[in-house]
Amino acid sequence: MDRSAFLALTAAAATVPGFALAQTPPSLTQVRVASAPDEDILGALWAQQSGIFRRYGLDVHVQPMNSGAAVGAAVVGGSVDIGKSSLVSLITAHTRGIPLVLIASAGEYNAKAPVVGMLVKKGSPIKTARDLDGKTLSVPSLNDQFSIAIKAWMDQHGGDSSTVKFVELPNSSVPQAIEDGRIDAASIGNPILSAALDSGKVQLIGHTFDAIAPRFILACYFTTSDYARKNRDVVERFAKAVAESGAYCNAHQDATVELLSSFTKVSPQTIRHMTRTTIGTILDPRLIQPVIDAAAKYKAIPAAFDARDMIAPYLRT
């Protein structure tokens, strides 16, 4: 175990506020859940609103946090029972020995309904992956899922990812940075992607996440290995509830617009217009392995490993 990484994450957890909860009925088990305001938390939100969690004997409270890092700190520190974060962040944590386990899929990437795209300025001479050689691109964080996917996409489509200069920039700042010429291109996801294309100031040249796999898990619910071991029944009920909820959300997207808008603060109009993320329904290691392999290939982690190692033992398939 990487002791320094674990201690740093635990120390950060001390600054994360806990929940202020109403009394839980004795027939239900209280579960505290946290997530950044992303669409792929919808499975938990709908299960909470619709009563699915209560049918499974759970009193679940979902709290928004500013980032996946804050969520991870809260889970490790014990102020949150279950978190939701991007898969690459959880893969990185695993390689550093931080004792977290995956318990359910939160969101999937599906090439048939892409929610991430590579943008350049409208009228730019950049049309292909090869045209990006030597250019400056932005990513939210170096070695994150966006940077891994960009490298894979470029190399698969005739470019040379080793020539690209990456700078860190929040996705919300990308459209203006492209328009101003501060960066040449960037890969971003919805809802920012949809809003940027609607502005008419940028254009799409490809779907970078397709280079990882046609379908893979983007984000997962997770907890500490200790919590998973001591609360197997709760974890199994939670996993079944969010899977049931996710299936409903995927089949009834219109029904979830207002709920998602309330949690993410994205306007209902934007949500109705954009391509929606596929909500996760199955924690299949075959949908995790391509991300691990790509992360290893592009040196975001030291080496590849079996995806099943990340999953709570009693949930492995």
LINUR-V543597 format. One record per pair of residues at least 12 apart in sequence whose C-alpha atoms are under 10 Angstrom apart, sorted by the first residue. I is the first residue (numbers start at 0). GAP is how many residues later the second one is. If there is no record, write none. Layout:
i->I gap->GAP
i->I gap->GAP
This chain:
i->0 gap->93
i->0 gap->94
i->0 gap->95
i->0 gap->96
i->0 gap->97
i->0 gap->98
i->1 gap->91
i->1 gap->92
i->1 gap->93
i->1 gap->94
i->1 gap->95
i->1 gap->96
i->1 gap->97
i->2 gap->93
i->2 gap->94
i->2 gap->95
i->3 gap->92
i->3 gap->93
i->3 gap->94
i->4 gap->88
i->4 gap->91
i->4 gap->92
i->4 gap->93
i->5 gap->67
i->5 gap->70
i->5 gap->87
i->5 gap->90
i->5 gap->91
i->5 gap->92
i->5 gap->93
i->6 gap->69
i->6 gap->91
i->7 gap->65
i->8 gap->60
i->8 gap->61
i->8 gap->63
i->8 gap->64
i->8 gap->65
i->8 gap->66
i->8 gap->67
i->8 gap->68
i->8 gap->89
i->9 gap->62
i->9 gap->63
i->9 gap->64
i->9 gap->65
i->9 gap->66
i->9 gap->67
i->9 gap->68
i->9 gap->88
i->10 gap->62
i->10 gap->63
i->10 gap->65
i->10 gap->66
i->11 gap->57
i->11 gap->58
i->11 gap->60
i->11 gap->61
i->11 gap->62
i->11 gap->64
i->11 gap->65
i->12 gap->56
i->12 gap->57
i->12 gap->58
i->12 gap->59
i->12 gap->60
i->12 gap->61
i->12 gap->62
i->12 gap->63
i->12 gap->64
i->12 gap->65
i->12 gap->66
i->12 gap->67
i->13 gap->59
i->13 gap->60
i->13 gap->62
i->13 gap->63
i->13 gap->64
i->13 gap->65
i->14 gap->55
i->14 gap->58
i->14 gap->59
i->14 gap->62
i->15 gap->49
i->15 gap->54
i->15 gap->55
i->15 gap->57
i->15 gap->58
i->15 gap->59
i->15 gap->61
i->15 gap->62
i->15 gap->63
i->15 gap->64
i->16 gap->48
i->16 gap->57
i->16 gap->62
i->16 gap->63
i->17 gap->14
i->17 gap->45
i->17 gap->56
i->17 gap->60
i->17 gap->61
i->17 gap->62
i->18 gap->13
i->18 gap->14
i->18 gap->15
i->18 gap->42
i->18 gap->43
i->18 gap->44
i->18 gap->60
i->18 gap->61
i->19 gap->41
i->20 gap->40
i->21 gap->39
i->22 gap->36
i->23 gap->34
i->23 gap->35
i->23 gap->36
i->24 gap->32
i->24 gap->33
i->24 gap->34
i->25 gap->31
i->25 gap->33
i->26 gap->27
i->26 gap->30
i->26 gap->31
i->26 gap->32
i->27 gap->25
i->27 gap->26
i->27 gap->27
i->27 gap->28
i->27 gap->29
i->27 gap->30
i->27 gap->31
i->27 gap->32
i->28 gap->24
i->28 gap->25
i->28 gap->27
i->28 gap->28
i->28 gap->29
i->28 gap->30
i->28 gap->31
i->28 gap->205
i->29 gap->27
i->29 gap->28
i->29 gap->29
i->29 gap->30
i->29 gap->31
i->29 gap->51
i->29 gap->204
i->30 gap->22
i->30 gap->27
i->30 gap->28
i->30 gap->29
i->30 gap->30
i->30 gap->31
i->30 gap->49
i->30 gap->50
i->30 gap->51
i->30 gap->203
i->30 gap->204
i->30 gap->207
i->31 gap->27
i->31 gap->28
i->31 gap->29
i->31 gap->30
i->31 gap->31
i->31 gap->43
i->31 gap->46
i->31 gap->47
i->31 gap->48
i->31 gap->49
i->31 gap->50
i->31 gap->51
i->32 gap->27
i->32 gap->28
i->32 gap->29
i->32 gap->30
i->32 gap->31
i->32 gap->38
i->32 gap->41
i->32 gap->42
i->32 gap->46
i->32 gap->47
i->32 gap->48
i->32 gap->49
i->32 gap->50
i->32 gap->51
i->32 gap->188
i->32 gap->189
i->32 gap->190
i->33 gap->27
i->33 gap->28
i->33 gap->29
i->33 gap->30
i->33 gap->31
i->33 gap->32
i->33 gap->33
i->33 gap->34
i->33 gap->36
i->33 gap->37
i->33 gap->38
i->33 gap->40
i->33 gap->41
i->33 gap->45
i->33 gap->46
i->33 gap->47
i->33 gap->48
i->33 gap->49
i->33 gap->50
i->33 gap->51
i->33 gap->187
i->34 gap->27
i->34 gap->28
i->34 gap->29
i->34 gap->30
i->34 gap->31
i->34 gap->32
i->34 gap->33
i->34 gap->34
i->34 gap->35
i->34 gap->36
i->34 gap->37
i->34 gap->47
i->34 gap->48
i->34 gap->49
i->34 gap->50
i->34 gap->186
i->35 gap->27
i->35 gap->28
i->35 gap->29
i->35 gap->30
i->35 gap->31
i->35 gap->32
i->35 gap->33
i->35 gap->34
i->35 gap->35
i->35 gap->47
i->35 gap->48
i->35 gap->49
i->35 gap->50
i->35 gap->227
i->35 gap->228
i->36 gap->26
i->36 gap->27
i->36 gap->28
i->36 gap->29
i->36 gap->30
i->36 gap->31
i->36 gap->223
i->36 gap->224
i->36 gap->225
i->36 gap->226
i->36 gap->227
i->36 gap->228
i->36 gap->229
i->37 gap->26
i->37 gap->29
i->37 gap->30
i->37 gap->46
i->37 gap->47
i->37 gap->48
i->37 gap->69
i->37 gap->152
i->37 gap->153
i->37 gap->181
i->37 gap->222
i->37 gap->225
i->37 gap->226
i->37 gap->227
i->37 gap->228
i->37 gap->239
i->38 gap->67
i->38 gap->68
i->38 gap->151
i->38 gap->152
i->38 gap->221
i->38 gap->222
i->38 gap->224
i->38 gap->225
i->38 gap->227
i->38 gap->232
i->38 gap->237
i->38 gap->238
i->38 gap->239
i->38 gap->240
i->39 gap->44
i->39 gap->45
i->39 gap->46
i->39 gap->65
i->39 gap->66
i->39 gap->67
i->39 gap->68
i->39 gap->178
i->39 gap->179
i->39 gap->180
i->39 gap->181
i->39 gap->206
i->39 gap->220
i->39 gap->236
i->39 gap->237
i->39 gap->238
i->39 gap->239
i->39 gap->240
i->40 gap->21
i->40 gap->23
i->40 gap->42
i->40 gap->43
i->40 gap->44
i->40 gap->64
i->40 gap->65
i->40 gap->66
i->40 gap->178
i->40 gap->179
i->40 gap->180
i->40 gap->201
i->40 gap->205
i->40 gap->219
i->40 gap->222
i->40 gap->223
i->40 gap->238
i->40 gap->239
i->41 gap->64
i->41 gap->65
i->41 gap->200
i->41 gap->203
i->41 gap->204
i->41 gap->207
i->41 gap->208
i->41 gap->214
i->41 gap->215
i->41 gap->217
i->41 gap->218
i->41 gap->221
i->41 gap->222
i->41 gap->235
i->41 gap->236
i->41 gap->237
i->41 gap->238
i->42 gap->62
i->42 gap->63
i->42 gap->64
i->42 gap->198
i->42 gap->199
i->42 gap->200
i->42 gap->201
i->42 gap->202
i->42 gap->203
i->42 gap->204
i->42 gap->205
i->42 gap->206
i->42 gap->207
i->42 gap->213
i->42 gap->236
i->42 gap->237
i->42 gap->238
i->43 gap->16
i->43 gap->17
i->43 gap->18
i->43 gap->40
i->43 gap->62
i->43 gap->177
i->43 gap->194
i->43 gap->195
i->43 gap->197
i->43 gap->198
i->43 gap->199
i->43 gap->201
i->43 gap->202
i->44 gap->15
i->44 gap->16
i->44 gap->17
i->44 gap->18
i->44 gap->197
i->44 gap->200
i->44 gap->201
i->44 gap->211
i->44 gap->214
i->44 gap->215
i->44 gap->218
i->45 gap->195
i->45 gap->196
i->45 gap->198
i->45 gap->199
i->45 gap->200
i->45 gap->202
i->45 gap->203
i->45 gap->209
i->45 gap->210
i->45 gap->213
i->45 gap->214
i->46 gap->13
i->46 gap->191
i->46 gap->194
i->46 gap->195
i->46 gap->196
i->46 gap->197
i->46 gap->198
i->46 gap->199
i->46 gap->201
i->46 gap->202
i->47 gap->12
i->47 gap->13
i->47 gap->14
i->47 gap->193
i->47 gap->194
i->47 gap->197
i->48 gap->210
i->49 gap->195
i->50 gap->190
i->50 gap->194
i->51 gap->186
i->51 gap->188
i->51 gap->189
i->51 gap->190
i->51 gap->192
i->51 gap->193
i->52 gap->184
i->52 gap->185
i->52 gap->187
i->52 gap->188
i->52 gap->189
i->52 gap->191
i->52 gap->192
i->53 gap->187
i->54 gap->182
i->54 gap->186
i->55 gap->178
i->55 gap->180
i->55 gap->181
i->55 gap->182
i->55 gap->184
i->55 gap->185
i->56 gap->177
i->56 gap->180
i->56 gap->181
i->56 gap->184
i->57 gap->176
i->57 gap->179
i->57 gap->180
i->57 gap->183
i->59 gap->22
i->59 gap->178
i->60 gap->19
i->61 gap->18
i->61 gap->20
i->61 gap->21
i->61 gap->201
i->62 gap->17
i->62 gap->20
i->62 gap->200
i->63 gap->199
i->63 gap->200
i->66 gap->18
i->67 gap->15
i->67 gap->16
i->67 gap->17
i->67 gap->18
i->67 gap->21
i->67 gap->22
i->68 gap->16
i->68 gap->17
i->68 gap->20
i->69 gap->13
i->69 gap->15
i->70 gap->12
i->70 gap->13
i->70 gap->14
i->71 gap->12
i->71 gap->13
i->71 gap->17
i->71 gap->18
i->71 gap->21
i->71 gap->26
i->71 gap->28
i->71 gap->150
i->71 gap->151
i->71 gap->152
i->74 gap->25
i->74 gap->147
i->74 gap->148
i->74 gap->149
i->74 gap->152
i->75 gap->22
i->75 gap->23
i->75 gap->24
i->75 gap->147
i->75 gap->148
i->75 gap->149
i->75 gap->150
i->75 gap->151
i->76 gap->147
i->77 gap->145
i->77 gap->146
i->77 gap->149
i->79 gap->143
i->80 gap->141
i->80 gap->142
i->80 gap->143
i->80 gap->146
i->80 gap->147
i->80 gap->154
i->81 gap->20
i->81 gap->21
i->81 gap->139
i->81 gap->140
i->81 gap->141
i->81 gap->142
i->81 gap->145
i->81 gap->146
i->81 gap->153
i->81 gap->156
i->82 gap->19
i->82 gap->20
i->82 gap->137
i->82 gap->138
i->82 gap->139
i->82 gap->140
i->82 gap->141
i->83 gap->18
i->83 gap->19
i->83 gap->20
i->83 gap->21
i->83 gap->22
i->83 gap->23
i->83 gap->135
i->83 gap->136
i->83 gap->137
i->83 gap->138
i->83 gap->139
i->84 gap->21
i->84 gap->22
i->84 gap->133
i->84 gap->134
i->84 gap->135
i->84 gap->136
i->84 gap->137
i->85 gap->20
i->85 gap->21
i->85 gap->58
i->85 gap->59
i->85 gap->131
i->85 gap->132
i->85 gap->133
i->85 gap->134
i->85 gap->135
i->86 gap->15
i->86 gap->18
i->86 gap->19
i->86 gap->20
i->86 gap->57
i->86 gap->58
i->86 gap->129
i->86 gap->130
i->86 gap->131
i->86 gap->132
i->86 gap->133
i->86 gap->134
i->86 gap->135
i->86 gap->201
i->86 gap->204
i->86 gap->205
i->87 gap->55
i->87 gap->56
i->87 gap->57
i->87 gap->58
i->87 gap->60
i->87 gap->129
i->87 gap->130
i->87 gap->131
i->87 gap->132
i->87 gap->200
i->87 gap->203
i->87 gap->204
i->87 gap->207
i->87 gap->212
i->87 gap->213
i->88 gap->54
i->88 gap->55
i->88 gap->56
i->88 gap->130
i->89 gap->12
i->89 gap->129
i->89 gap->130
i->89 gap->131
i->89 gap->132
i->89 gap->220
i->90 gap->197
i->90 gap->200
i->90 gap->201
i->90 gap->204
i->90 gap->209
i->90 gap->210
i->90 gap->213
i->90 gap->214
i->90 gap->216
i->90 gap->219
i->91 gap->51
i->91 gap->52
i->91 gap->200
i->91 gap->203
i->91 gap->208
i->91 gap->209
i->91 gap->210
i->92 gap->208
i->92 gap->217
i->93 gap->207
i->93 gap->215
i->93 gap->216
i->94 gap->206
i->94 gap->207
i->94 gap->208
i->94 gap->209
i->94 gap->210
i->94 gap->215
i->95 gap->205
i->95 gap->206
i->97 gap->126
i->97 gap->127
i->98 gap->124
i->98 gap->125
i->98 gap->126
i->98 gap->127
i->98 gap->211
i->99 gap->122
i->99 gap->123
i->99 gap->124
i->99 gap->125
i->99 gap->126
i->99 gap->127
i->99 gap->128
i->99 gap->210
i->99 gap->211
i->99 gap->212
i->100 gap->119
i->100 gap->120
i->100 gap->121
i->100 gap->122
i->100 gap->123
i->100 gap->124
i->100 gap->125
i->100 gap->126
i->100 gap->127
i->100 gap->207
i->100 gap->208
i->100 gap->209
i->100 gap->210
i->100 gap->211
i->100 gap->212
i->101 gap->117
i->101 gap->118
i->101 gap->119
i->101 gap->120
i->101 gap->121
i->101 gap->122
i->101 gap->123
i->101 gap->126
i->101 gap->181
i->101 gap->206
i->101 gap->207
i->101 gap->208
i->101 gap->209
i->101 gap->210
i->101 gap->211
i->101 gap->213
i->101 gap->214
i->102 gap->117
i->102 gap->118
i->102 gap->119
i->102 gap->120
i->102 gap->121
i->102 gap->125
i->102 gap->132
i->102 gap->133
i->102 gap->135
i->102 gap->136
i->102 gap->137
i->102 gap->179
i->102 gap->180
i->102 gap->207
i->102 gap->208
i->102 gap->209
i->102 gap->210
i->102 gap->211
i->102 gap->212
i->102 gap->213
i->103 gap->115
i->103 gap->116
i->103 gap->117
i->103 gap->118
i->103 gap->131
i->103 gap->132
i->103 gap->134
i->103 gap->135
i->103 gap->136
i->103 gap->137
i->103 gap->138
i->103 gap->139
i->103 gap->176
i->103 gap->177
i->103 gap->178
i->103 gap->179
i->103 gap->180
i->103 gap->207
i->103 gap->208
i->103 gap->211
i->104 gap->112
i->104 gap->113
i->104 gap->114
i->104 gap->115
i->104 gap->116
i->104 gap->117
i->104 gap->134
i->104 gap->137
i->104 gap->138
i->104 gap->141
i->104 gap->174
i->104 gap->175
i->104 gap->176
i->104 gap->177
i->104 gap->178
i->104 gap->179
i->104 gap->182
i->104 gap->183
i->105 gap->111
i->105 gap->112
i->105 gap->113
i->105 gap->114
i->105 gap->115
i->105 gap->116
i->105 gap->133
i->105 gap->136
i->105 gap->137
i->105 gap->140
i->105 gap->171
i->105 gap->172
i->105 gap->173
i->105 gap->174
i->105 gap->175
i->105 gap->176
i->105 gap->177
i->106 gap->109
i->106 gap->110
i->106 gap->111
i->106 gap->112
i->106 gap->113
i->106 gap->114
i->106 gap->139
i->106 gap->170
i->106 gap->171
i->106 gap->172
i->106 gap->173
i->106 gap->174
i->106 gap->175
i->107 gap->107
i->107 gap->108
i->107 gap->109
i->107 gap->110
i->107 gap->111
i->107 gap->112
i->107 gap->169
i->107 gap->170
i->107 gap->171
i->107 gap->172
i->107 gap->173
i->107 gap->174
i->107 gap->179
i->107 gap->180
i->108 gap->100
i->108 gap->101
i->108 gap->103
i->108 gap->104
i->108 gap->105
i->108 gap->106
i->108 gap->107
i->108 gap->108
i->108 gap->109
i->108 gap->110
i->108 gap->168
i->108 gap->169
i->108 gap->170
i->108 gap->171
i->108 gap->178
i->109 gap->99
i->109 gap->100
i->109 gap->103
i->109 gap->104
i->109 gap->105
i->109 gap->106
i->109 gap->107
i->109 gap->108
i->109 gap->167
i->109 gap->168
i->110 gap->96
i->110 gap->97
i->110 gap->98
i->110 gap->99
i->110 gap->100
i->110 gap->102
i->110 gap->103
i->110 gap->104
i->110 gap->105
i->111 gap->98
i->111 gap->102
i->111 gap->103
i->112 gap->162
i->112 gap->163
i->112 gap->164
i->112 gap->165
i->113 gap->75
i->113 gap->76
i->113 gap->93
i->113 gap->94
i->113 gap->95
i->113 gap->96
i->113 gap->100
i->113 gap->101
i->113 gap->161
i->113 gap->162
i->113 gap->163
i->113 gap->164
i->114 gap->73
i->114 gap->74
i->114 gap->75
i->114 gap->76
i->114 gap->77
i->114 gap->78
i->114 gap->79
i->114 gap->92
i->114 gap->94
i->114 gap->159
i->114 gap->160
i->114 gap->161
i->114 gap->162
i->114 gap->163
i->115 gap->30
i->115 gap->71
i->115 gap->72
i->115 gap->73
i->115 gap->74
i->115 gap->75
i->115 gap->76
i->115 gap->77
i->115 gap->78
i->115 gap->88
i->115 gap->90
i->115 gap->91
i->115 gap->92
i->115 gap->93
i->115 gap->94
i->115 gap->159
i->115 gap->161
i->116 gap->29
i->116 gap->33
i->116 gap->69
i->116 gap->70
i->116 gap->71
i->116 gap->72
i->116 gap->73
i->116 gap->76
i->116 gap->77
i->116 gap->86
i->116 gap->87
i->116 gap->88
i->116 gap->89
i->116 gap->90
i->116 gap->91
i->116 gap->92
i->116 gap->93
i->117 gap->19
i->117 gap->28
i->117 gap->32
i->117 gap->35
i->117 gap->67
i->117 gap->68
i->117 gap->69
i->117 gap->70
i->117 gap->71
i->117 gap->75
i->117 gap->84
i->117 gap->85
i->117 gap->86
i->117 gap->87
i->117 gap->88
i->117 gap->89
i->117 gap->90
i->117 gap->91
i->118 gap->18
i->118 gap->55
i->118 gap->56
i->118 gap->59
i->118 gap->65
i->118 gap->66
i->118 gap->67
i->118 gap->68
i->118 gap->69
i->118 gap->74
i->118 gap->77
i->118 gap->78
i->118 gap->82
i->118 gap->83
i->118 gap->84
i->118 gap->85
i->118 gap->86
i->118 gap->87
i->118 gap->88
i->119 gap->12
i->119 gap->17
i->119 gap->54
i->119 gap->55
i->119 gap->58
i->119 gap->59
i->119 gap->61
i->119 gap->63
i->119 gap->64
i->119 gap->65
i->119 gap->66
i->119 gap->67
i->119 gap->81
i->119 gap->82
i->119 gap->83
i->119 gap->84
i->119 gap->85
i->120 gap->54
i->120 gap->55
i->120 gap->56
i->120 gap->57
i->120 gap->58
i->120 gap->59
i->120 gap->60
i->120 gap->62
i->120 gap->63
i->120 gap->64
i->120 gap->79
i->120 gap->80
i->120 gap->81
i->120 gap->82
i->120 gap->83
i->121 gap->56
i->121 gap->57
i->121 gap->75
i->121 gap->78
i->121 gap->79
i->121 gap->80
i->121 gap->81
i->121 gap->82
i->122 gap->78
i->122 gap->79
i->122 gap->80
i->123 gap->60
i->123 gap->61
i->123 gap->78
i->123 gap->79
i->125 gap->58
i->125 gap->59
i->125 gap->79
i->126 gap->76
i->126 gap->77
i->126 gap->78
i->126 gap->79
i->127 gap->26
i->127 gap->29
i->127 gap->30
i->127 gap->31
i->127 gap->77
i->127 gap->78
i->128 gap->21
i->128 gap->22
i->128 gap->24
i->128 gap->25
i->128 gap->26
i->128 gap->27
i->128 gap->28
i->128 gap->29
i->128 gap->30
i->128 gap->31
i->128 gap->32
i->128 gap->76
i->128 gap->77
i->128 gap->79
i->129 gap->24
i->129 gap->25
i->129 gap->27
i->129 gap->28
i->129 gap->29
i->129 gap->30
i->129 gap->31
i->130 gap->23
i->130 gap->27
i->130 gap->28
i->130 gap->29
i->131 gap->22
i->131 gap->26
i->131 gap->27
i->131 gap->28
i->131 gap->29
i->131 gap->31
i->131 gap->32
i->131 gap->33
i->131 gap->52
i->131 gap->53
i->132 gap->21
i->132 gap->25
i->132 gap->26
i->132 gap->27
i->132 gap->28
i->132 gap->29
i->132 gap->30
i->132 gap->31
i->132 gap->32
i->133 gap->25
i->133 gap->26
i->133 gap->27
i->133 gap->28
i->133 gap->29
i->133 gap->30
i->133 gap->31
i->133 gap->50
i->134 gap->26
i->134 gap->28
i->134 gap->29
i->134 gap->30
i->134 gap->31
i->134 gap->48
i->134 gap->49
i->134 gap->50
i->135 gap->27
i->135 gap->28
i->135 gap->29
i->135 gap->30
i->135 gap->31
i->135 gap->45
i->135 gap->46
i->135 gap->47
i->135 gap->48
i->135 gap->49
i->135 gap->50
i->136 gap->13
i->136 gap->27
i->136 gap->28
i->136 gap->29
i->136 gap->30
i->136 gap->31
i->136 gap->32
i->136 gap->37
i->136 gap->41
i->136 gap->45
i->136 gap->46
i->136 gap->47
i->136 gap->48
i->136 gap->49
i->136 gap->50
i->137 gap->27
i->137 gap->28
i->137 gap->29
i->137 gap->30
i->137 gap->31
i->137 gap->32
i->137 gap->33
i->137 gap->35
i->137 gap->36
i->137 gap->39
i->137 gap->40
i->137 gap->44
i->137 gap->45
i->137 gap->46
i->137 gap->47
i->137 gap->48
i->137 gap->49
i->137 gap->50
i->138 gap->27
i->138 gap->28
i->138 gap->29
i->138 gap->30
i->138 gap->31
i->138 gap->32
i->138 gap->35
i->138 gap->46
i->138 gap->47
i->138 gap->48
i->138 gap->49
i->139 gap->26
i->139 gap->27
i->139 gap->28
i->139 gap->29
i->139 gap->30
i->139 gap->31
i->139 gap->32
i->139 gap->33
i->139 gap->34
i->139 gap->46
i->139 gap->47
i->139 gap->48
i->140 gap->25
i->140 gap->26
i->140 gap->27
i->140 gap->28
i->140 gap->29
i->141 gap->24
i->141 gap->25
i->141 gap->26
i->141 gap->27
i->141 gap->158
i->142 gap->23
i->142 gap->152
i->142 gap->155
i->142 gap->156
i->142 gap->157
i->142 gap->158
i->143 gap->151
i->143 gap->156
i->144 gap->64
i->144 gap->67
i->144 gap->73
i->144 gap->146
i->144 gap->149
i->144 gap->150
i->144 gap->155
i->145 gap->40
i->145 gap->41
i->145 gap->42
i->145 gap->43
i->145 gap->62
i->145 gap->63
i->146 gap->14
i->146 gap->19
i->146 gap->39
i->146 gap->40
i->146 gap->61
i->146 gap->148
i->146 gap->151
i->146 gap->153
i->147 gap->13
i->147 gap->60
i->147 gap->61
i->147 gap->63
i->147 gap->64
i->147 gap->143
i->147 gap->146
i->147 gap->147
i->147 gap->148
i->147 gap->149
i->147 gap->150
i->147 gap->151
i->147 gap->152
i->148 gap->38
i->148 gap->58
i->148 gap->59
i->148 gap->60
i->148 gap->61
i->148 gap->62
i->148 gap->63
i->148 gap->64
i->148 gap->142
i->148 gap->145
i->148 gap->146
i->148 gap->149
i->149 gap->14
i->149 gap->36
i->149 gap->37
i->149 gap->56
i->149 gap->57
i->149 gap->58
i->149 gap->59
i->149 gap->60
i->149 gap->61
i->149 gap->62
i->150 gap->12
i->150 gap->13
i->150 gap->57
i->150 gap->60
i->150 gap->61
i->150 gap->143
i->150 gap->146
i->150 gap->147
i->151 gap->56
i->151 gap->57
i->151 gap->58
i->151 gap->59
i->151 gap->60
i->151 gap->142
i->151 gap->143
i->151 gap->145
i->151 gap->146
i->152 gap->53
i->152 gap->54
i->152 gap->55
i->152 gap->56
i->152 gap->57
i->152 gap->58
i->152 gap->59
i->153 gap->52
i->153 gap->54
i->153 gap->57
i->154 gap->56
i->155 gap->55
i->156 gap->49
i->156 gap->54
i->160 gap->137
i->161 gap->136
i->164 gap->18
i->165 gap->17
i->165 gap->20
i->166 gap->16
i->166 gap->19
i->168 gap->14
i->168 gap->17
i->169 gap->18
i->170 gap->15
i->170 gap->16
i->170 gap->17
i->170 gap->18
i->170 gap->19
i->170 gap->21
i->170 gap->22
i->171 gap->16
i->171 gap->17
i->171 gap->19
i->171 gap->20
i->171 gap->21
i->171 gap->24
i->172 gap->19
i->173 gap->12
i->173 gap->13
i->173 gap->14
i->173 gap->18
i->173 gap->19
i->173 gap->22
i->174 gap->13
i->174 gap->17
i->174 gap->18
i->174 gap->20
i->174 gap->21
i->174 gap->22
i->174 gap->24
i->174 gap->26
i->174 gap->27
i->175 gap->20
i->175 gap->25
i->175 gap->26
i->177 gap->23
i->177 gap->24
i->178 gap->22
i->178 gap->23
i->184 gap->17
i->184 gap->18
i->184 gap->19
i->184 gap->20
i->185 gap->18
i->185 gap->22
i->186 gap->17
i->186 gap->18
i->186 gap->19
i->186 gap->20
i->186 gap->21
i->186 gap->22
i->187 gap->19
i->187 gap->20
i->188 gap->18
i->188 gap->20
i->188 gap->86
i->188 gap->88
i->189 gap->80
i->189 gap->81
i->189 gap->84
i->189 gap->85
i->189 gap->86
i->189 gap->87
i->190 gap->75
i->190 gap->76
i->190 gap->79
i->190 gap->80
i->190 gap->82
i->190 gap->83
i->190 gap->84
i->190 gap->85
i->191 gap->74
i->191 gap->78
i->191 gap->82
i->192 gap->81
i->192 gap->82
i->193 gap->76
i->193 gap->77
i->193 gap->79
i->193 gap->80
i->193 gap->81
i->194 gap->75
i->194 gap->78
i->194 gap->79
i->210 gap->79
i->210 gap->83
i->211 gap->77
i->211 gap->78
i->211 gap->79
i->211 gap->80
i->211 gap->81
i->211 gap->82
i->211 gap->83
i->212 gap->74
i->212 gap->76
i->212 gap->77
i->212 gap->78
i->212 gap->81
i->213 gap->73
i->213 gap->76
i->214 gap->71
i->214 gap->72
i->214 gap->73
i->214 gap->75
i->215 gap->64
i->215 gap->68
i->215 gap->69
i->215 gap->70
i->215 gap->71
i->215 gap->72
i->215 gap->73
i->215 gap->74
i->215 gap->75
i->216 gap->61
i->216 gap->62
i->216 gap->63
i->216 gap->64
i->216 gap->65
i->216 gap->66
i->216 gap->67
i->216 gap->68
i->216 gap->69
i->216 gap->70
i->216 gap->71
i->216 gap->72
i->216 gap->73
i->216 gap->74
i->217 gap->59
i->217 gap->60
i->217 gap->61
i->217 gap->62
i->217 gap->69
i->217 gap->70
i->217 gap->73
i->218 gap->60
i->218 gap->61
i->218 gap->69
i->219 gap->60
i->219 gap->63
i->219 gap->68
i->220 gap->17
i->220 gap->18
i->220 gap->21
i->220 gap->59
i->220 gap->62
i->221 gap->13
i->221 gap->88
i->221 gap->89
i->221 gap->90
i->222 gap->12
i->222 gap->89
i->223 gap->88
i->224 gap->85
i->224 gap->86
i->224 gap->87
i->224 gap->88
i->227 gap->84
i->227 gap->85
i->227 gap->86
i->228 gap->83
i->228 gap->84
i->228 gap->85
i->231 gap->80
i->231 gap->82
i->231 gap->83
i->234 gap->77
i->234 gap->79
i->234 gap->80
i->235 gap->76
i->235 gap->78
i->235 gap->79
i->238 gap->42
i->238 gap->43
i->238 gap->44
i->238 gap->76
i->239 gap->41
i->239 gap->42
i->240 gap->40
i->241 gap->37
i->241 gap->38
i->241 gap->39
i->241 gap->40
i->242 gap->36
i->242 gap->37
i->242 gap->38
i->242 gap->39
i->242 gap->40
i->243 gap->36
i->243 gap->37
i->243 gap->38
i->244 gap->34
i->244 gap->35
i->244 gap->36
i->245 gap->32
i->245 gap->33
i->245 gap->34
i->245 gap->35
i->245 gap->36
i->246 gap->31
i->246 gap->32
i->246 gap->33
i->246 gap->34
i->246 gap->35
i->247 gap->31
i->247 gap->33
i->248 gap->29
i->248 gap->30
i->248 gap->31
i->249 gap->26
i->249 gap->27
i->249 gap->28
i->249 gap->29
i->249 gap->30
i->249 gap->31
i->250 gap->27
i->250 gap->28
i->252 gap->18
i->252 gap->19
i->252 gap->23
i->252 gap->24
i->252 gap->25
i->253 gap->14
i->253 gap->17
i->253 gap->18
i->255 gap->12
i->255 gap->15
i->255 gap->16
i->256 gap->12
i->256 gap->13
i->256 gap->14
i->256 gap->15
i->257 gap->13
i->257 gap->14
i->282 gap->25
i->282 gap->28
i->282 gap->32
i->282 gap->33
i->282 gap->34
i->283 gap->23
i->283 gap->24
i->283 gap->27
i->283 gap->31
i->283 gap->32
i->283 gap->33
i->284 gap->21
i->284 gap->22
i->284 gap->23
i->284 gap->24
i->284 gap->25
i->284 gap->26
i->284 gap->31
i->284 gap->32
i->285 gap->20
i->285 gap->21
i->285 gap->22
i->285 gap->31
i->286 gap->20
i->287 gap->18
i->287 gap->19
i->287 gap->20
i->287 gap->22
i->288 gap->15
i->288 gap->16
i->288 gap->17
i->288 gap->18
i->288 gap->19
i->289 gap->14
i->289 gap->17
i->290 gap->13
i->290 gap->16
i->291 gap->12
i->291 gap->13
i->291 gap->14
i->291 gap->15
i->292 gap->12
i->292 gap->13
i->292 gap->14
